[in-house]
């Protein structure tokens, strides 16, 4: 399909550029280091952590994978975070979500050294994104969405972007990112959600529609105007007895309905997902570079 946006291919381009940056840092005696913390054994989280650790090692980063029991207390996790904050070999820290019920996730995020918060969720980094301060870290999925649009040569400046979803993980940060007065920005952004009146009408007005609402196949053909660019951030499991795993992964967009109308569209899997990991690696290298120059 000619209008398919190849997230895996674009992620590979990111890695090629990162390899040169990593080699330059290593020539100065600096090996970028990423620590990923997993609490409990959630299968999806375990798979994400495994893929992040694998990519870190492939790129030659110093990789730390800290696996803690599901019964880990808040104070124990805070102690581990503090140790990583102090570790000079670690430039980036990611605490994998979701966390067990006994953990206050917001408190863990606030405990991170914001200079090592490569997930971009610390309040200081959120503020830097809102202010357009390039020294901050942007959450990886929104950054990946922007990079997909840039690499696909989608004209973001002046475009009407509708973001479907208002989470702090995707919806709000991607809106802030695309409206910035900078390369890959200057869009007019509308943030819509499940309570938006005349939702179909709002999404049909989009030049670029970013679906991040967390519901399988929510965006049908009627939600999309002819010639729009559609970025599907959703990743949902739906039952599939024909699949040996008993399920398959689908996006928030009803792909088969929407793809014929779209100028360009991301598949699920293989669209935004690979870019999220690529941007995590990019943020880690950026953190190492900023530590080296401070």
N, C-alpha and C positions, 0 to 999 in steps of 0.2 A: 504493500500500500504506500503510494507516493507521499501521502501527507502525514506519515508516522514520524514522531520525534523520537530519535534513538538515544535514550538516556544512557545506555551502557557505552555507546560509542563516544558520547560527549564526556562521560566520566573518564574514559581512557585518555582523552586529550588533556584533561585536568591532571591526571597522574603523570603524563609525560612532562608537563611543565613543572610539576612538584618535584620530580626526580632531580631536575637541574637545580632547583632551590635547595633541596636537601643536600646535594653534593657540595654546593657552595658553603652551606652552614657547617658541614662536616670538615671541610678544608680549614675552617676556623676553630675546629675542636668542639663543635656543638652538634650533638645528635638530638633532634627533636624527640620528645618523649610524651607518650599518651598513656594515661591510666584510665581504664574502664572498670567501674565498680558495679557488680551484679549482686543484688540481695534477693535470695530465694531462687527457685528453679522454674519460673514461668517459661514454658517452651519457646514462645515467640521472642521473649527477651534474651533467652540463652542463644537463640539463633542469631539475633542482631549482634550480640556481644562477640560471638564467634567470628562473624564476618568482619567486624571492626578490627578485632585482634589480628585476623589473617591479613587484612590489607595493610595494617601498621607494619607487620613483619615483612611483607612483600616490598614495601617502600623503604625498608631499612630503618624504620623508626625504633626507638627504645619503647617497647610495649610492655605495659603492666596490666595484667588481668587479675582483679581482686574479686574472688567469689565468696560471698558471705551467706550464712544460713538464713532461712526465712524468719527464724526466731530472733535474729539480731536486733538489739535494742537501739533506740534513738541515740543514746550516749555512746554506744559502741561504734555506730556508723559515723557519728560526729568525730570521734577519735581517729578513725581511719582517714576521714577527709582531711583532718588537721595534719596528719602525718604526710599525706600527699601534697598538701599546701606547702609544707616545709622542704619537700624532697627536691633538690636542685636538678635532678635528672628528669623530673616530670614537668612539662610545660603546659600540658592540657589534661583536664580531669573531666570525665563524663560519668555521672551516676545514672545508671539505666532506669528508666521508668517502665511500668509503674512500680512503686515501692509497697512493701507490706503495710497493712492497716495501722500498725503501731508506730509507723514512721510519719513525721510531719515533713512532707516533701518540700514545702516552701522554706522550712528552717534549714534543710540540708542545702538547698540552692544558695541561700543567704550565707551559709558557712563557707562556701567555696571562695578561694582567692579569685576575685573577678578577672585578674590577669591570666588565670588558668581555666576560666569558664568557657571552654570551647563549644559548649552547647548554646551559649548566648542567652541564658535565662536569668542570670543574676540581675537584680534591680539596676545596678550600675550600667550593665551592658544594654538593658532595655532602654534606659535613659539616653545612653550614647546613640542608640539607633534612632530614637525620636529626635535627637538633636543633630543627627547627621555627622557624628564624630567617628571618623574612620578607624580610630584606635580600638573601638569596641568590637565585640564579637556578635555577629548576626546568627540567629538560630539556623541550623544546617539545612533544614528542608526549605524554608523561604529563600535562602541563599542559592540553593540548588535550582529552585523554580526560576529565579532571576537569570541564572547562568544558562539554563535551557533556552529561555527566550532570547538572550543575547546571541548565543551560538547558532540559533535557528534563524537569526536575522529578523526577528519580529520587531516591528517598530513600536517600542514602548512609549516613547515621548509623544505626548498628546493623545494617546490611546485611552479609551474608556475601559478600565479593568473592573470587573465585578468579582469580588472574593466571596465565595459562598462558604461561610464559617467564620467564627470570631474567637477562636481559641488563642491562647498565648503561645501555643506551639507553632501554629501556622497562620491563621487568619489575620490577627492583629499585626504580627511582625512583617508579613509579606506586604500588607497594605502600606505600612510605614516605609518599607524598603522601596517599593515601586513609585511612591509619590515623592521620594527625595529629589532634590535638585542636583542630580549627578548622572553619570553614565549608567544606563539601565534603569533610570527613573523618569521623572517628569510626566508620569501617568496621572490621569484623573481617576481616582479610586472610589468605588462604592463597596462597602462591606455589608453583605446581606446574610440572613440566617433564617432559621425555621419559622421565626415570627414576623418576618418581613411581609408586608401586605403586597399583593399582586407580584409574588415572587417570580413567576414565569416571565412576566413583562419586564421586570428589572434585569433578570439574567439575559433575556433576549436583546437587551440594549448593549451588551458587552462586545467590544472588539476582542477582548481577551477574557475568558472565563476561567477562574481558578476554583476548582471544586475541592473543598476540604471540610465537608460536613459530617463525615463518618457514617454514612448510610449507603449500603450497597445499591448501585444503580438508581440513585436518587435523581440524577440529572437525565431526563429523557429528551428526545428530539425537540419537543415543544419548548424546552428551556433555552435552546441555542439558535442564534440566527445564522443564516447561510454565510459561510466565509469567516466565521469566528475562529480564534485560536483557543483550544481547550486544553487546560492543564489539569490532570486528574491526580490529586494528592492522596486520595482515599486508598486504603488497603483493607479489605474486608474478607473474612472467610465465609463462603457459602457452601452448603452441603452439596456434595457431588459423589454419588455412589459409584459412578464410573471411574473415579479417581482412586488410586490405591490408598491415598491418605484419607479418603472419605470427604474431602473438601477441596475447593479451589479458591484461589485469590482473585478478587475482582475489585474494581475501583468504585468511586462514587458516581461515575458516569456510565450510563448504559451504552457501552462502546459501539456495539453493532448498529444501534439506532443513530448515534450522534456522529460517528466517524464520516459517513457520506456527506454531512453538511459542513464539516469543519475544514478550514484551510490547513490547519495542522493540529495534531492531537497526540497526547502521550498515552502509551499503552500501560496496562497494569497486569503483571509486573513488567519491569524493563524501562520504565519512564523516569518518574521522580525518585524512586527508591535508590537506584545506583548513585544518583547525584547527592543524596543525603550523606552517604558515607564518604563520597569524594570531598564534599565541603567540610566534613569533620576533619579529614586529613589536612585540607587546606587551612582551616582555622588553627590546627595544631602547629603547622609550620609557621604560620603568622605569629602565634604566641611565642615560639622559640626565637623568631627573628626580633620580636619586640623585647624579649628578655635580654637578648644579646646586645641590643643597642641602648639598654637602660643603665 
